[in-house]
Amino acid sequence: MKAFEYTRASSPADAAALAAKTPGARFIAGGTNLLDLMKLEIETPTHLIDVNKLALDRIEETSDGGLRIGALVR
């Protein structure tokens, strides 16, 4: 596995800003096999952005009758 940096995002905006300014960054959350792919060097991100603690585990109705499904919905 190649060396990488790790950051826990404090908000969705923080996560997006980190990803935008960090080439090679990937998001990590529960249920991902990204670490397995990193061990095999199939994926070699330079930076991991942890979004597990963010409030992205909800399904919400939108004003136009649609649904917004959070990235961490199980």
N, CA, C and O atoms as a GROMACS GRO file, in nm:
protein
  296
    1MET      N    1   0.085  -0.117   0.000
    1MET     CA    2   0.000   0.000   0.000
    1MET      C    3   0.089   0.123   0.000
    1MET      O    4   0.186   0.132   0.076
    2LYS      N    5   0.056   0.217  -0.085
    2LYS     CA    6   0.132   0.342  -0.092
    2LYS      C    7   0.088   0.438   0.017
    2LYS      O    8  -0.026   0.432   0.063
    3ALA      N    9   0.176   0.526   0.057
    3ALA     CA   10   0.145   0.624   0.161
    3ALA      C   11   0.037   0.721   0.113
    3ALA      O   12   0.028   0.753  -0.006
    4PHE      N   13  -0.046   0.766   0.208
    4PHE     CA   14  -0.152   0.860   0.176
    4PHE      C   15  -0.179   0.946   0.299
    4PHE      O   16  -0.140   0.912   0.410
    5GLU      N   17  -0.247   1.058   0.277
    5GLU     CA   18  -0.290   1.144   0.386
    5GLU      C   19  -0.436   1.115   0.416
    5GLU      O   20  -0.509   1.067   0.329
    6TYR      N   21  -0.477   1.144   0.539
    6TYR     CA   22  -0.613   1.117   0.585
    6TYR      C   23  -0.668   1.240   0.654
    6TYR      O   24  -0.602   1.301   0.737
    7THR      N   25  -0.792   1.277   0.617
    7THR     CA   26  -0.859   1.390   0.681
    7THR      C   27  -1.004   1.352   0.707
    7THR      O   28  -1.069   1.293   0.621
    8ARG      N   29  -1.054   1.385   0.827
    8ARG     CA   30  -1.196   1.367   0.857
    8ARG      C   31  -1.266   1.498   0.829
    8ARG      O   32  -1.235   1.600   0.892
    9ALA      N   33  -1.359   1.498   0.736
    9ALA     CA   34  -1.431   1.620   0.697
    9ALA      C   35  -1.525   1.662   0.810
    9ALA      O   36  -1.586   1.579   0.877
   10SER      N   37  -1.534   1.793   0.830
   10SER     CA   38  -1.621   1.846   0.936
   10SER      C   39  -1.759   1.887   0.884
   10SER      O   40  -1.850   1.910   0.963
   11SER      N   41  -1.774   1.895   0.753
   11SER     CA   42  -1.902   1.932   0.692
   11SER      C   43  -1.898   1.889   0.545
   11SER      O   44  -1.791   1.865   0.490
   12PRO      N   45  -2.015   1.880   0.482
   12PRO     CA   46  -2.014   1.850   0.338
   12PRO      C   47  -1.935   1.953   0.257
   12PRO      O   48  -1.865   1.917   0.162
   13ALA      N   49  -1.946   2.081   0.294
   13ALA     CA   50  -1.871   2.185   0.224
   13ALA      C   51  -1.722   2.166   0.242
   13ALA      O   52  -1.644   2.185   0.148
   14ASP      N   53  -1.681   2.128   0.362
   14ASP     CA   54  -1.540   2.101   0.390
   14ASP      C   55  -1.490   1.984   0.305
   14ASP      O   56  -1.382   1.990   0.248
   15ALA      N   57  -1.570   1.878   0.297
   15ALA     CA   58  -1.533   1.761   0.216
   15ALA      C   59  -1.516   1.799   0.070
   15ALA      O   60  -1.420   1.758   0.005
   16ALA      N   61  -1.611   1.877   0.018
   16ALA     CA   62  -1.604   1.918  -0.123
   16ALA      C   63  -1.482   2.007  -0.148
   16ALA      O   64  -1.415   1.993  -0.250
   17ALA      N   65  -1.455   2.099  -0.056
   17ALA     CA   66  -1.340   2.189  -0.072
   17ALA      C   67  -1.209   2.110  -0.068
   17ALA      O   68  -1.118   2.136  -0.148
   18LEU      N   69  -1.199   2.014   0.024
   18LEU     CA   70  -1.079   1.931   0.031
   18LEU      C   71  -1.058   1.853  -0.099
   18LEU      O   72  -0.947   1.844  -0.150
   19ALA      N   73  -1.166   1.796  -0.150
   19ALA     CA   74  -1.155   1.719  -0.275
   19ALA      C   75  -1.117   1.807  -0.392
   19ALA      O   76  -1.039   1.766  -0.478
   20ALA      N   77  -1.172   1.927  -0.397
   20ALA     CA   78  -1.144   2.018  -0.508
   20ALA      C   79  -0.999   2.064  -0.511
   20ALA      O   80  -0.942   2.083  -0.618
   21LYS      N   81  -0.940   2.081  -0.394
   21LYS     CA   82  -0.803   2.132  -0.391
   21LYS      C   83  -0.697   2.022  -0.380
   21LYS      O   84  -0.578   2.052  -0.374
   22THR      N   85  -0.739   1.896  -0.376
   22THR     CA   86  -0.645   1.786  -0.356
   22THR      C   87  -0.656   1.686  -0.470
   22THR      O   88  -0.740   1.596  -0.465
   23PRO      N   89  -0.573   1.699  -0.573
   23PRO     CA   90  -0.575   1.601  -0.682
   23PRO      C   91  -0.546   1.461  -0.627
   23PRO      O   92  -0.458   1.443  -0.543
   24GLY      N   93  -0.619   1.363  -0.674
   24GLY     CA   94  -0.598   1.225  -0.631
   24GLY      C   95  -0.669   1.189  -0.503
   24GLY      O   96  -0.649   1.080  -0.451
   25ALA      N   97  -0.753   1.278  -0.449
   25ALA     CA   98  -0.826   1.250  -0.325
   25ALA      C   99  -0.946   1.160  -0.355
   25ALA      O  100  -1.004   1.166  -0.464
   26ARG      N  101  -0.982   1.077  -0.257
   26ARG     CA  102  -1.101   0.991  -0.265
   26ARG      C  103  -1.176   1.002  -0.134
   26ARG      O  104  -1.117   1.024  -0.028
   27PHE      N  105  -1.309   0.988  -0.141
   27PHE     CA  106  -1.392   0.985  -0.021
   27PHE      C  107  -1.396   0.843   0.033
   27PHE      O  108  -1.394   0.746  -0.043
   28ILE      N  109  -1.400   0.832   0.166
   28ILE     CA  110  -1.413   0.701   0.228
   28ILE      C  111  -1.526   0.708   0.330
   28ILE      O  112  -1.541   0.806   0.402
   29ALA      N  113  -1.606   0.602   0.333
   29ALA     CA  114  -1.717   0.591   0.427
   29ALA      C  115  -1.737   0.442   0.457
   29ALA      O  116  -1.668   0.357   0.401
   30GLY      N  117  -1.830   0.414   0.544
   30GLY     CA  118  -1.856   0.274   0.579
   30GLY      C  119  -1.901   0.192   0.458
   30GLY      O  120  -1.967   0.244   0.368
   31GLY      N  121  -1.866   0.066   0.459
   31GLY     CA  122  -1.911  -0.024   0.353
   31GLY      C  123  -1.831  -0.016   0.225
   31GLY      O  124  -1.871  -0.075   0.124
   32THR      N  125  -1.720   0.053   0.225
   32THR     CA  126  -1.640   0.065   0.104
   32THR      C  127  -1.532  -0.042   0.100
   32THR      O  128  -1.483  -0.086   0.204
   33ASN      N  129  -1.495  -0.082  -0.019
   33ASN     CA  130  -1.383  -0.174  -0.032
   33ASN      C  131  -1.259  -0.100  -0.083
   33ASN      O  132  -1.166  -0.162  -0.135
   34LEU      N  133  -1.259   0.032  -0.068
   34LEU     CA  134  -1.148   0.112  -0.116
   34LEU      C  135  -1.015   0.068  -0.052
   34LEU      O  136  -0.913   0.061  -0.121
   35LEU      N  137  -1.016   0.039   0.078
   35LEU     CA  138  -0.891  -0.002   0.143
   35LEU      C  139  -0.839  -0.134   0.086
   35LEU      O  140  -0.718  -0.151   0.070
   36ASP      N  141  -0.929  -0.226   0.055
   36ASP     CA  142  -0.885  -0.350  -0.009
   36ASP      C  143  -0.821  -0.322  -0.145
   36ASP      O  144  -0.718  -0.381  -0.178
   37LEU      N  145  -0.881  -0.233  -0.222
   37LEU     CA  146  -0.824  -0.198  -0.352
   37LEU      C  147  -0.691  -0.125  -0.337
   37LEU      O  148  -0.604  -0.138  -0.422
   38MET      N  149  -0.676  -0.050  -0.229
   38MET     CA  150  -0.549   0.018  -0.204
   38MET      C  151  -0.440  -0.082  -0.168
   38MET      O  152  -0.326  -0.067  -0.211
   39LYS      N  153  -0.474  -0.184  -0.091
   39LYS     CA  154  -0.376  -0.288  -0.056
   39LYS      C  155  -0.323  -0.358  -0.179
   39LYS      O  156  -0.205  -0.393  -0.186
   40LEU      N  157  -0.410  -0.378  -0.277
   40LEU     CA  158  -0.370  -0.442  -0.402
   40LEU      C  159  -0.311  -0.344  -0.502
   40LEU      O  160  -0.270  -0.383  -0.612
   41GLU      N  161  -0.307  -0.216  -0.465
   41GLU     CA  162  -0.258  -0.107  -0.548
   41GLU      C  163  -0.335  -0.094  -0.679
   41GLU      O  164  -0.281  -0.052  -0.781
   42ILE      N  165  -0.463  -0.130  -0.675
   42ILE     CA  166  -0.553  -0.105  -0.787
   42ILE      C  167  -0.596   0.041  -0.781
   42ILE      O  168  -0.603   0.109  -0.884
   43GLU      N  169  -0.624   0.089  -0.660
   43GLU     CA  170  -0.650   0.230  -0.634
   43GLU      C  171  -0.532   0.285  -0.554
   43GLU      O  172  -0.486   0.221  -0.460
   44THR      N  173  -0.484   0.402  -0.592
   44THR     CA  174  -0.370   0.462  -0.520
   44THR      C  175  -0.396   0.610  -0.492
   44THR      O  176  -0.323   0.696  -0.542
   45PRO      N  177  -0.498   0.640  -0.412
   45PRO     CA  178  -0.526   0.780  -0.381
   45PRO      C  179  -0.414   0.840  -0.297
   45PRO      O  180  -0.348   0.771  -0.220
   46THR      N  181  -0.394   0.969  -0.314
   46THR     CA  182  -0.293   1.040  -0.236
   46THR      C  183  -0.352   1.092  -0.106
   46THR      O  184  -0.278   1.126  -0.013
   47HIS      N  185  -0.485   1.099  -0.100
   47HIS     CA  186  -0.551   1.159   0.016
   47HIS      C  187  -0.688   1.094   0.032
   47HIS      O  188  -0.762   1.080  -0.065
   48LEU      N  189  -0.722   1.053   0.155
   48LEU     CA  190  -0.855   1.001   0.185
   48LEU      C  191  -0.931   1.103   0.267
   48LEU      O  192  -0.878   1.159   0.364
   49ILE      N  193  -1.055   1.128   0.229
   49ILE     CA  194  -1.142   1.222   0.301
   49ILE      C  195  -1.255   1.140   0.362
   49ILE      O  196  -1.340   1.088   0.291
   50ASP      N  197  -1.255   1.130   0.493
   50ASP     CA  198  -1.354   1.051   0.567
   50ASP      C  199  -1.482   1.132   0.585
   50ASP      O  200  -1.479   1.241   0.641
   51VAL      N  201  -1.595   1.077   0.536
   51VAL     CA  202  -1.723   1.146   0.549
   51VAL      C  203  -1.820   1.072   0.643
   51VAL      O  204  -1.938   1.104   0.646
   52ASN      N  205  -1.770   0.975   0.718
   52ASN     CA  206  -1.855   0.895   0.806
   52ASN      C  207  -1.931   0.976   0.910
   52ASN      O  208  -2.045   0.942   0.940
   53LYS      N  209  -1.874   1.080   0.964
   53LYS     CA  210  -1.936   1.156   1.072
   53LYS      C  211  -2.032   1.265   1.023
   53LYS      O  212  -2.092   1.336   1.104
   54LEU      N  213  -2.045   1.280   0.893
   54LEU     CA  214  -2.133   1.384   0.838
   54LEU      C  215  -2.278   1.336   0.838
   54LEU      O  216  -2.304   1.216   0.831
   55ALA      N  217  -2.370   1.428   0.844
   55ALA     CA  218  -2.513   1.396   0.846
   55ALA      C  219  -2.563   1.370   0.704
   55ALA      O  220  -2.646   1.445   0.652
   56LEU      N  221  -2.512   1.265   0.644
   56LEU     CA  222  -2.549   1.230   0.506
   56LEU      C  223  -2.624   1.097   0.503
   56LEU      O  224  -2.620   1.026   0.403
   57ASP      N  225  -2.693   1.065   0.612
   57ASP     CA  226  -2.760   0.936   0.625
   57ASP      C  227  -2.912   0.949   0.623
   57ASP      O  228  -2.983   0.871   0.686
   58ARG      N  229  -2.961   1.048   0.550
   58ARG     CA  230  -3.104   1.074   0.547
   58ARG      C  231  -3.160   1.070   0.405
   58ARG      O  232  -3.089   1.094   0.307
   59ILE      N  233  -3.288   1.038   0.399
   59ILE     CA  234  -3.364   1.051   0.274
   59ILE      C  235  -3.463   1.163   0.299
   59ILE      O  236  -3.543   1.156   0.392
   60GLU      N  237  -3.458   1.267   0.215
   60GLU     CA  238  -3.543   1.384   0.234
   60GLU      C  239  -3.622   1.412   0.107
   60GLU      O  240  -3.573   1.394  -0.004
   61GLU      N  241  -3.745   1.457   0.124
   61GLU     CA  242  -3.825   1.501   0.010
   61GLU      C  243  -3.780   1.641  -0.030
   61GLU      O  244  -3.750   1.724   0.056
   62THR      N  245  -3.776   1.666  -0.160
   62THR     CA  246  -3.743   1.800  -0.209
   62THR      C  247  -3.873   1.875  -0.239
   62THR      O  248  -3.980   1.815  -0.250
   63SER      N  249  -3.862   2.005  -0.253
   63SER     CA  250  -3.981   2.088  -0.276
   63SER      C  251  -4.050   2.059  -0.409
   63SER      O  252  -4.168   2.090  -0.425
   64ASP      N  253  -3.979   2.000  -0.504
   64ASP     CA  254  -4.039   1.969  -0.634
   64ASP      C  255  -4.091   1.825  -0.644
   64ASP      O  256  -4.120   1.776  -0.753
   65GLY      N  257  -4.102   1.757  -0.527
   65GLY     CA  258  -4.158   1.623  -0.524
   65GLY      C  259  -4.058   1.510  -0.542
   65GLY      O  260  -4.097   1.393  -0.546
   66GLY      N  261  -3.931   1.543  -0.552
   66GLY     CA  262  -3.827   1.441  -0.566
   66GLY      C  263  -3.773   1.395  -0.431
   66GLY      O  264  -3.826   1.432  -0.326
   67LEU      N  265  -3.669   1.317  -0.436
   67LEU     CA  266  -3.601   1.269  -0.315
   67LEU      C  267  -3.453   1.303  -0.320
   67LEU      O  268  -3.391   1.296  -0.426
   68ARG      N  269  -3.398   1.340  -0.208
   68ARG     CA  270  -3.253   1.360  -0.193
   68ARG      C  271  -3.205   1.247  -0.104
   68ARG      O  272  -3.243   1.238   0.013
   69ILE      N  273  -3.121   1.160  -0.160
   69ILE     CA  274  -3.072   1.043  -0.087
   69ILE      C  275  -2.927   1.070  -0.048
   69ILE      O  276  -2.841   1.087  -0.134
   70GLY      N  277  -2.902   1.075   0.083
   70GLY     CA  278  -2.768   1.103   0.133
   70GLY      C  279  -2.668   0.994   0.098
   70GLY      O  280  -2.706   0.879   0.078
   71ALA      N  281  -2.543   1.030   0.091
   71ALA     CA  282  -2.437   0.937   0.051
   71ALA      C  283  -2.418   0.822   0.149
   71ALA      O  284  -2.364   0.718   0.111
   72LEU      N  285  -2.462   0.837   0.273
   72LEU     CA  286  -2.443   0.732   0.374
   72LEU      C  287  -2.570   0.656   0.407
   72LEU      O  288  -2.575   0.583   0.507
   73VAL      N  289  -2.675   0.671   0.326
   73VAL     CA  290  -2.800   0.597   0.349
   73VAL      C  291  -2.774   0.449   0.327
   73VAL      O  292  -2.711   0.408   0.229
   74ARG      N  293  -2.823   0.370   0.420
   74ARG     CA  294  -2.805   0.224   0.410
   74ARG      C  295  -2.931   0.161   0.359
   74ARG      O  296  -2.936   0.039   0.343
   0.00000   0.00000   0.00000
